[in-house]
Amino acid sequence: MIFGRIFILVKGYISIKHTKFYMFINVILLSIIIKHFSRFFSNKIDEKLIVLGAYGGQAFIGNTKYLFKFLNDHSKYKIIWVTKSKYLRDKLNREGYSALYTYSLKTIKVLRKAKFVFLTHGFEDVLPIDFSPKTIVILTWHGTPIKKINVDDRRLLMIKKWGIRFRLKLQFHQYIDYLLSITGGDYERKVLCNAFRIPLKKLIILGYPRNDILFQRDSDFVMKIREFYQIPKKVEKILIYVPTFREDRKFNFPLSNSDLKRLNNLLNEKNYLFLIKAHLYEREINFSGYKNIRLVKKDSDVQELLLISDILITDYSSVIFDYLLKIKPILLFVYDYIFQRLYA
């Protein structure tokens, strides 16, 4: 589709990627085009059609991934995954699933007639179309609020300003019907409802689908995951470092080279492996000089990494609550605690 090609072209210019111009094209202009264009397609609902997406269409991870697999195995619904990655689309289709490339006419057609749409982050997981009034949009979200739920201020202001002017309905409370959460306390519920500006009745208190894998006890299954991440058999224990997302999108690792060398030597002596899982939206750094310290791909499934690990190191990430289900050690590495308290 022409607007998809325009977007990809603009996205390729790194120098403008974090400018207001890029944000306006990405969030507002593209939404105007797609939303109005989608109205040319029928919105007659297919009661058996479910569409899912995740992480801005960039990865096959999170709650919607595991819900997607569960529904394919245990339901008679037609289940479709939407992604901006043609590689992922082709991979899922080869595996017997149904997947569509985001920027296609067929994707708009299925979104217009879907009975249910499941997201992890918002409309950017699929497309900002004009959903049918009978479509039920469920935001599965991706964590429990330890720190403030931040929405980029510039992006939020832009959505409010231009969204109202063009009646785009891009704010969460304007298009989601339900929010999935694991929070059971009144305070956490209030935090979530305030953050998303939704009434309590729209909050669904259930478990996260992504956590089912943490109860996996099949040794062959666990071994396949270790092999997929190329974990040597001689490795006795795996430590996984999973920091939270930070607004500057920088993966800060406040250890000197000498610290890292000492850590690497200790890990080598113990036959331990230290895996680092940066946030999907953060810029990567290089750890290639250390044999026992490895940076895994940003789009790796953190739930799989949690399953095969023996110790979790994190900070303010709600991955803490996921890992508690394993009843294994958790270390908190909060090197910027003061900054987070003052400014986050």
Number of C-alpha atoms within 10 A of each C-alpha: 9 8 14 14 11 12 16 13 10 14 15 10 10 10 9 13 14 9 11 13 10 19 18 16 16 17 18 21 16 18 24 19 13 18 19 13 14 20 16 11 15 13 20 14 18 17 14 14 18 23 26 27 33 28 24 18 25 18 21 23 19 24 27 27 21 18 17 21 13 12 14 17 9 8 10 10 13 16 20 22 27 28 27 21 16 13 10 20 20 15 13 16 13 11 8 9 17 17 23 24 20 24 21 13 14 12 20 26 17 21 29 25 23 28 22 20 23 30 28 26 18 25 25 21 22 29 24 25 23 22 22 17 12 16 23 18 22 22 25 24 20 20 21 18 16 12 13 11 14 12 11 10 9 12 15 14 12 17 21 16 12 18 19 13 9 12 10 21 19 23 17 18 17 12 21 22 17 21 25 21 21 17 19 10 8 8 10 16 20 15 14 21 18 12 16 15 14 19 14 14 10 15 20 17 13 11 13 20 17 20 20 14 13 18 10 11 10 8 9 9 11 15 13 12 16 18 12 9 14 9 15 11 9 8 14 11 16 21 22 26 23 24 23 18 17 15 12 10 13 15 18 16 9 10 10 8 9 9 11 16 17 11 17 19 17 13 20 17 10 11 15 20 22 22 20 20 22 25 21 16 17 17 13 18 12 8 13 10 11 15 14 22 23 17 17 17 14 17 16 17 17 19 20 18 24 23 19 19 21 18 20 23 21 19 21 18 19 18 21 20 13 19 20 13 12 15 10 11 12 17 12 14 14 13 12 11 12 10 9 14 9 7 6 13
